[in-house]
């Protein structure tokens, strides 16, 4: 059964930032884009590298390993390097807390 887990305070992730967390045993990256929080798996589907160590520009995260790119809003791969989309997670704010449904 899926449930929400607290990952951080909203103030911990500023606009245009992405951070990685371990949530209920899963590596998850949370990004803030355009005032909204998104959560995707923190693992490049091309090389397995941590995406939270990459570069976020708008809603596009670029993997530092080989340059694969994904849209954090929906997990879609944007380059031919990555064939599979990222797993996405539902995000909600509970007061000042960011919570992810796993």
Beta strands, then each sheet from edge to edge (+ up, - down):
strand 1: 4-9
strand 2: 18-23
strand 3: 26-33
strand 4: 36-41
strand 5: 55-57
strand 6: 60-62
strand 7: 69-71
strand 8: 88-89
strand 9: 91-94
strand 10: 97-101
sheet 1: 1+ 10- 9+
sheet 2: 2+ 3- 4+ 8-
sheet 3: 5+ 6- 7+
end
